[in-house]
Amino acid sequence: MLRNGVGKCAVLSLLVLGSVVAFPVFPNELVVVERTTVSENFRSFFLEVDGAGMLYFGSPDVIVKLRPDGRRVFELRATEHGLRAFMDFRIAPSDDLIVIGGASDARERLVTRGLVFDGEGRLRRSFEVSELIAEMVEPGDRGEIFLAGVRASESLVASKARMWIYRLGPDGRVLAAFPTDELKEIGRAISRDRRLAVRGKELYWFSPETLRLQRFSLKGERQGEEDLRSADLQPLGERSRESRWRIDYFAPLADTHFLLAVVMQDRGWQKRALKGGSWVAFQPFTYTLYLIPREGAGVQPIPVEDVGALRAVGRDGFLYFVRTITTETGTKTEIVKAALR
């Protein structure tokens, strides 16, 4: 169920990404707090949101920071910072912007280069990691940086390579490296099927294909594995002949829940009439949020309509959905700020 308006969201405080937000014990609806439309087209961009609600839209070529009302603060281009492309970017608890991309070292060897920017877009520091072709970056609470990717030596000999996680200190020095159980095809810039997450003293590695979640300590010791395929999520498998589904977003919420956004698309086609007597063919789909308790039963599905796709759980604690709107005058982007209650 979806409702407009802020409403009374302060039911129970939950620590999400370092921010205290409204989160009830049994949420059953999504409350729209604010809608903002910007004239720019961010259809193929990904989104991060800092503690002040500032919006960071990023593609392989450019990262743009906007104020909550849509005004531009700055933009960063990969080539201007010595990167072939941006691979991933995240907002640290300090609200610094951490960016990684592919680059070459002094010997023309491929390396992962990381850049850390302040809130004004000024470069604070940089680091390089050899051997690892990183695809994802995740900041820790104590200034540490975690990278996930494949080792260059392994990626050259097979179509698939084991995913590794590297733990870096604030200065970029490698403190630990450990493998996951997953083999993955080499991705391109900002694939962003978010799999890596760090919350407190735990690191999560999630597989959208199998719905399995590996847990590690920050030093790389295995803490266990969880299977998120519960009875409440069984329809994802049962409807496979009639429809196809994919995980659109994953995030742990504090120490109590996991959040999954699931797209379920029918295999059949339907027609939609347009102006002038023309029509367009489309495949109907549903978009659902699943809140999965870390312990015990009670998976809560929350249908989502008319807000677009979930693209960020901001460091301000709110959920941010994005959709593009195309009219005769061009394509705009709508950002929907929402909360669960």
Backbone torsions as a table, in degrees:
resi	resn	phi	psi	omega
1	MET	NA	141.8	-177.5
2	LEU	-129.2	136.0	178.4
3	ARG	-133.4	146.7	175.9
4	ASN	-87.9	156.8	178.8
5	GLY	99.9	155.4	-177.6
6	VAL	-70.2	-45.2	179.9
7	GLY	67.3	-175.8	178.3
8	LYS	-94.6	92.4	-173.3
9	CYS	-90.0	-18.8	-173.0
10	ALA	-79.8	74.3	-179.9
11	VAL	-93.4	-45.5	178.7
12	LEU	-152.8	136.6	-179.3
13	SER	-81.5	137.4	176.8
14	LEU	-133.4	136.1	179.4
15	LEU	-85.0	112.4	179.5
16	VAL	-123.5	120.1	177.2
17	LEU	53.6	31.3	176.4
18	GLY	87.9	3.5	-178.9
19	SER	-120.4	147.1	177.3
20	VAL	-91.7	122.4	-178.1
21	VAL	-133.4	169.2	178.5
22	ALA	-75.3	129.5	179.2
23	PHE	-157.7	107.9	-178.0
24	PRO	-76.6	166.1	179.9
25	VAL	-65.2	-40.8	180.0
26	PHE	-126.4	75.5	-179.1
27	PRO	-68.0	143.3	179.2
28	ASN	-138.8	8.7	177.7
29	GLU	-153.1	157.6	177.0
30	LEU	-105.1	126.1	-177.7
31	VAL	-107.0	120.9	177.6
32	VAL	-76.5	121.5	179.7
33	VAL	-90.7	-41.5	-175.3
34	GLU	-159.9	144.9	173.5
35	ARG	-119.7	131.3	178.8
36	THR	-130.0	132.0	177.8
37	THR	-114.4	129.3	177.6
38	VAL	-115.7	152.3	-174.3
39	SER	-76.7	-9.8	-177.2
40	GLU	-86.2	152.9	-179.7
41	ASN	-97.7	107.5	178.4
42	PHE	-110.3	37.3	-175.2
43	ARG	-57.4	-44.0	-175.3
44	SER	-101.5	17.1	-178.5
45	PHE	-97.2	161.6	172.8
46	PHE	-113.3	164.8	-168.2
47	LEU	-129.8	140.0	167.0
48	GLU	-131.1	151.8	-178.3
49	VAL	-134.3	129.6	-178.1
50	ASP	-88.1	-176.2	-174.9
51	GLY	-65.7	-20.3	178.7
52	ALA	-95.8	5.6	-179.6
53	GLY	82.3	12.3	176.3
54	MET	-72.1	141.1	-173.9
55	LEU	-102.9	131.8	177.3
56	TYR	-119.8	108.8	175.6
57	PHE	-98.9	131.8	-175.9
58	GLY	-135.7	144.6	173.7
59	SER	-130.6	177.6	176.5
60	PRO	-59.2	-23.2	-174.8
61	ASP	-99.8	-34.7	-170.1
62	VAL	-147.0	148.1	171.1
63	ILE	-122.1	128.1	-176.5
64	VAL	-118.6	130.7	175.2
65	LYS	-102.7	131.0	178.7
66	LEU	-122.5	149.6	169.3
67	ARG	-73.3	163.7	179.9
68	PRO	-55.2	-26.4	179.2
69	ASP	-87.7	2.1	176.3
70	GLY	99.0	-5.7	179.1
71	ARG	-72.7	141.4	-178.5
72	ARG	-74.1	141.7	173.5
73	VAL	-106.0	-50.2	175.3
74	PHE	-164.2	170.5	171.0
75	GLU	-137.7	147.5	179.3
76	LEU	-121.5	135.5	177.7
77	ARG	-113.6	137.2	-175.1
78	ALA	-58.6	-46.6	-175.8
79	THR	-65.7	-29.1	179.9
80	GLU	-72.5	-13.4	179.9
81	HIS	-116.4	22.3	173.8
82	GLY	74.7	20.0	-179.9
83	LEU	-107.6	144.0	174.2
84	ARG	-70.5	-36.1	177.1
85	ALA	-167.0	154.6	170.6
86	PHE	-75.1	130.0	176.2
87	MET	-93.6	-38.4	-178.9
88	ASP	-166.1	162.5	176.8
89	PHE	-153.4	148.9	-179.6
90	ARG	-147.0	160.3	175.9
91	ILE	-100.6	126.5	179.6
92	ALA	-80.6	164.0	175.8
93	PRO	-55.7	-27.2	177.5
94	SER	-78.7	-1.8	-174.8
95	ASP	72.0	12.1	169.2
96	ASP	-71.1	151.4	176.8
97	LEU	-97.9	121.7	179.6
98	ILE	-108.5	123.7	-175.2
99	VAL	-123.8	140.2	172.3
100	ILE	-127.0	153.1	178.4
101	GLY	-162.7	171.2	177.7
102	GLY	-83.6	140.8	179.9
103	ALA	-151.9	176.5	177.0
104	SER	-118.5	141.2	177.9
105	ASP	-86.5	-171.8	-176.7
106	ALA	-61.6	-24.7	-179.9
107	ARG	-97.3	14.0	179.9
108	GLU	64.2	25.3	174.5
109	ARG	-91.1	143.8	-179.7
110	LEU	-70.7	129.8	178.5
111	VAL	-134.8	163.1	169.9
112	THR	-93.4	124.0	178.6
113	ARG	-109.5	132.7	176.5
114	GLY	-110.8	142.2	179.0
115	LEU	-128.4	136.4	179.1
116	VAL	-118.1	120.3	-178.3
117	PHE	-113.3	150.1	173.7
118	ASP	-85.2	-176.2	-175.6
119	GLY	-67.6	-12.6	178.3
120	GLU	-99.8	1.6	179.7
121	GLY	87.7	11.9	177.8
122	ARG	-86.0	136.9	-179.4
123	LEU	-72.9	122.3	-179.9
124	ARG	-91.6	-43.6	179.1
125	ARG	-164.6	168.5	178.1
126	SER	-141.5	164.9	178.3
127	PHE	-154.0	160.7	177.2
128	GLU	-131.8	143.3	177.5
129	VAL	-127.5	115.6	179.2
130	SER	-82.5	162.9	175.7
131	GLU	75.5	-33.4	-177.0
132	LEU	-93.8	129.5	170.9
133	ILE	-98.5	91.4	-172.7
134	ALA	-78.7	141.3	176.5
135	GLU	-115.0	-21.5	-176.6
136	MET	-137.5	147.4	175.6
137	VAL	-129.1	145.0	178.7
138	GLU	-146.1	124.5	178.8
139	PRO	-81.7	148.2	173.4
140	GLY	-97.4	175.5	-177.0
141	ASP	-77.3	-18.5	-175.8
142	ARG	-111.1	28.1	178.6
143	GLY	86.5	-3.5	178.2
144	GLU	-72.9	157.8	179.1
145	ILE	-128.4	133.1	-179.9
146	PHE	-115.0	132.9	178.9
147	LEU	-118.1	143.7	175.0
148	ALA	-125.9	133.6	-179.4
149	GLY	-178.8	-163.0	-179.7
150	VAL	-116.0	152.1	177.1
151	ARG	-79.1	137.6	-175.2
152	ALA	-58.6	-40.8	-178.0
153	SER	-64.4	-32.2	-180.0
154	GLU	-80.9	-32.6	-176.0
155	SER	-74.0	-17.8	-177.0
156	LEU	-82.4	-14.6	-172.9
157	VAL	-110.5	-2.5	-178.1
158	ALA	-154.4	158.9	178.5
159	SER	-73.1	-23.1	177.0
160	LYS	-124.6	148.3	-180.0
161	ALA	-139.0	155.5	-179.9
162	ARG	-70.8	138.5	176.9
163	MET	-81.7	132.3	177.9
164	TRP	-114.4	153.7	174.2
165	ILE	-119.6	127.4	178.1
166	TYR	-109.2	136.4	175.2
167	ARG	-107.6	123.1	-177.8
168	LEU	-114.2	146.8	172.3
169	GLY	-77.0	172.0	179.6
170	PRO	-56.7	-25.5	179.3
171	ASP	-87.5	1.5	179.0
172	GLY	89.8	-0.5	179.6
173	ARG	-74.7	136.2	-179.0
174	VAL	-73.0	121.5	-179.7
175	LEU	-99.1	-29.8	-179.0
176	ALA	-161.6	156.4	175.5
177	ALA	-145.8	132.0	-178.2
178	PHE	-149.2	147.6	-177.2
179	PRO	-87.8	154.6	167.5
180	THR	-94.2	-179.6	177.8
181	ASP	-92.0	9.4	-170.8
182	GLU	-105.9	136.5	170.4
183	LEU	-100.8	136.6	-173.3
184	LYS	-142.3	142.8	173.8
185	GLU	-68.8	148.8	-179.0
186	ILE	-66.0	122.4	-177.1
187	GLY	-89.6	169.9	174.8
188	ARG	-101.7	-175.6	-172.0
189	ALA	-59.3	135.5	177.6
190	ILE	45.3	63.7	172.6
191	SER	-71.6	-36.8	169.7
192	ARG	55.4	30.8	166.1
193	ASP	-82.0	84.5	-167.5
194	ARG	-51.0	116.0	-178.9
195	ARG	-118.9	-27.0	-173.2
196	LEU	-102.3	130.6	178.0
197	ALA	-147.6	140.6	177.2
198	VAL	-122.0	125.8	177.5
199	ARG	-134.2	114.1	179.9
200	GLY	63.4	-119.8	-177.1
201	LYS	-103.4	13.7	-179.5
202	GLU	-122.2	147.8	176.3
203	LEU	-118.7	134.6	-178.4
204	TYR	-114.6	136.6	172.4
205	TRP	-123.6	115.0	-171.5
206	PHE	-109.9	137.9	175.7
207	SER	-107.9	108.5	179.5
208	PRO	-63.7	-25.6	-177.4
209	GLU	-73.7	-41.8	-175.7
210	THR	-104.8	-7.5	-176.9
211	LEU	60.6	29.5	177.3
212	ARG	-102.7	143.6	-175.2
213	LEU	-125.1	115.8	175.8
214	GLN	-92.2	140.9	179.1
215	ARG	-119.1	134.1	178.6
216	PHE	-128.1	156.5	165.5
217	SER	-76.0	168.5	-179.7
218	LEU	-67.4	-15.0	177.3
219	LYS	-93.1	-2.7	176.4
220	GLY	102.1	1.9	178.2
221	GLU	-76.9	135.3	-179.4
222	ARG	-70.8	130.6	179.7
223	GLN	-106.2	-9.2	-179.6
224	GLY	139.3	178.6	179.2
225	GLU	-139.7	141.1	-179.4
226	GLU	-124.2	142.5	176.4
227	ASP	-104.1	114.0	-176.9
228	LEU	-84.4	2.8	176.2
229	ARG	-79.7	96.3	179.8
230	SER	-107.0	177.0	179.3
231	ALA	-59.9	-32.6	-178.3
232	ASP	-71.6	-22.5	179.3
233	LEU	-100.3	4.6	-176.8
234	GLN	-58.1	-34.6	179.2
235	PRO	-55.3	-23.5	178.3
236	LEU	-61.5	-34.1	177.7
237	GLY	-86.6	-37.9	-175.1
238	GLU	-67.8	-29.8	-175.9
239	ARG	-94.2	14.4	-173.8
240	SER	-62.6	-29.0	179.4
241	ARG	-75.5	-29.2	-176.9
242	GLU	-95.1	-24.8	-176.2
243	SER	-152.2	167.6	175.6
244	ARG	-123.4	150.5	-175.9
245	TRP	-132.7	159.6	174.4
246	ARG	-151.1	151.7	174.6
247	ILE	-81.0	119.9	-177.2
248	ASP	-94.2	-22.4	-178.6
249	TYR	-162.0	143.6	176.6
250	PHE	-136.9	139.0	174.9
251	ALA	-159.6	137.4	169.7
252	PRO	-80.1	138.5	177.7
253	LEU	-109.2	104.1	-178.3
254	ALA	52.3	-140.2	-178.9
255	ASP	-104.3	11.6	-170.1
256	THR	-114.2	-34.1	-172.2
257	HIS	-139.2	160.3	164.7
258	PHE	-114.9	146.1	179.3
259	LEU	-115.2	125.6	174.5
260	LEU	-120.8	133.8	169.4
261	ALA	-106.3	123.1	-173.2
262	VAL	-119.8	130.1	174.3
263	VAL	-101.7	124.7	177.0
264	MET	-115.8	114.0	-175.7
265	GLN	-115.3	129.4	178.2
266	ASP	-66.7	148.6	178.5
267	ARG	-80.6	-23.7	179.4
268	GLY	-80.3	158.8	-178.7
269	TRP	-106.5	148.8	174.6
270	GLN	-128.7	163.0	178.6
271	LYS	-105.5	143.9	174.6
272	ARG	-128.0	124.7	-178.4
273	ALA	-72.9	141.9	177.2
274	LEU	-118.5	171.3	178.1
275	LYS	-64.5	148.2	177.3
276	GLY	83.9	7.4	178.0
277	GLY	87.8	-1.5	178.0
278	SER	-85.0	173.3	-178.9
279	TRP	-148.5	164.3	178.7
280	VAL	-132.7	141.5	177.3
281	ALA	-91.7	140.0	-179.7
282	PHE	-149.2	160.6	176.3
283	GLN	-107.8	116.4	-179.1
284	PRO	-60.5	147.7	178.4
285	PHE	-145.3	160.0	173.2
286	THR	-122.3	151.6	-178.8
287	TYR	-125.6	120.6	-173.6
288	THR	-132.2	137.6	171.5
289	LEU	-95.1	137.3	175.4
290	TYR	-119.5	123.3	173.4
291	LEU	-100.0	117.9	-173.5
292	ILE	-113.5	115.8	179.1
293	PRO	-64.3	142.8	175.4
294	ARG	-64.0	-33.6	-179.6
295	GLU	-132.1	137.6	176.9
296	GLY	85.3	178.2	-178.2
297	ALA	-93.0	-177.4	175.2
298	GLY	107.9	42.4	175.8
299	VAL	-63.1	130.9	-175.4
300	GLN	-112.4	109.5	174.3
301	PRO	-83.3	137.0	179.8
302	ILE	-128.1	102.6	178.3
303	PRO	-61.5	144.3	-177.8
304	VAL	-125.3	131.2	179.1
305	GLU	-138.6	146.0	169.3
306	ASP	63.1	29.5	175.9
307	VAL	-131.5	-6.2	-178.2
308	GLY	90.8	-154.2	-176.6
309	ALA	-106.0	143.2	178.0
310	LEU	-68.3	125.2	-177.5
311	ARG	-122.1	-12.8	178.6
312	ALA	-163.7	142.2	161.2
313	VAL	-103.0	104.0	-170.4
314	GLY	-68.7	160.0	175.1
315	ARG	-70.4	-7.7	171.2
316	ASP	-86.8	-0.6	175.2
317	GLY	92.1	-7.9	-178.6
318	PHE	-91.9	160.1	175.3
319	LEU	-93.3	137.6	-177.9
320	TYR	-121.1	120.4	177.5
321	PHE	-107.0	150.5	-177.4
322	VAL	-134.3	138.9	170.4
323	ARG	-146.9	151.8	178.1
324	THR	-102.1	142.9	-178.1
325	ILE	-122.4	116.9	-178.6
326	THR	-105.5	127.0	177.5
327	THR	-127.2	-175.5	179.5
328	GLU	-65.0	-23.7	-177.5
329	THR	-93.6	-4.9	179.2
330	GLY	139.2	-174.1	-178.3
331	THR	-110.5	128.2	177.8
332	LYS	-115.8	169.2	-179.8
333	THR	-120.4	128.5	175.1
334	GLU	-105.8	128.2	176.2
335	ILE	-109.1	124.5	-178.3
336	VAL	-111.6	117.1	177.3
337	LYS	-93.6	127.6	-173.0
338	ALA	-142.1	167.3	177.6
339	ALA	-139.9	158.3	176.9
340	LEU	-98.0	142.3	172.9
341	ARG	-150.7	NA	NA
